[in-house]
Amino acid sequence: MQFNFYLSKCMTVNENGMTILNGNQKRNPQLDDVITVMGEASALAQNLKQVITSPIRFFQTDQKMYIKSEGKLCLGILKIGRKNLFHRDLNGVIKEIQPICVLDFYVHESVQRKGIGKELFEEMLRQETLRPEKLGYDRPSPKLLGFLKKYYNLQSYIPQNNNYVIYSQYFFDNKPTNASQQQFAQQNHQQSQNPQLVNQQVQQQRVQPQQTPQKMDQLDQMMQQMSLESKQQYQSYQKTKAQPPWATDQKQYQNMYQTTTGMMSAQIHKR
């Protein structure tokens, strides 16, 4: 979305084009204009009945808004805030929770599918030291649900009457520490800033599946050889078992025959 002024004049923009707004900071006409226009565009894109992001709804609250801009262009917004929710599980048990929730998430149509949404989301996770499964999502659009499934493998949740989505992983007991949360967010942030690192990881993942079948083939050949040797030994044992004891040694059999014949001849001569 293009404005007739540089966005850096009405808000603080860092070197990555990111701005973090607090609901308790001072307002100015140009900033109000940015929030109003982007809020209306977000409501239109999501087919909402009413605008959920406006200066009146944002200022004088505990909400935060992350804005991605470039010169006179506002590329996207992400608004979060803590909410008091009642969540019903599959057994009908209601539990009261107070997660930080994604209240509005919008990237302008002209720059979609260029990583702007991922960059906004990762910046928010890094600043808030949170993991995506520990957030709530207010009436998420199909695009947002697909985004969370694609990048964070989030897809299991129980639909609620309040239309908030709380993923099942939110209730897991193994909650990460702040240090691990920050490390997770920093890693994702580094990946978003370094596409070459992501490409290297993807290539490594592609190489590993090629090595695995080779190892499996070698193991399969070893198993077949062992099975063949065992089968031969068993057949040899069965063959030996079916023959008379003296038939296993031909020389021993001949000696026994000669000895028996000699004893019979000796008895005949005595008579």
Disulfide bonds with the S-S distance in Angstrom:
none
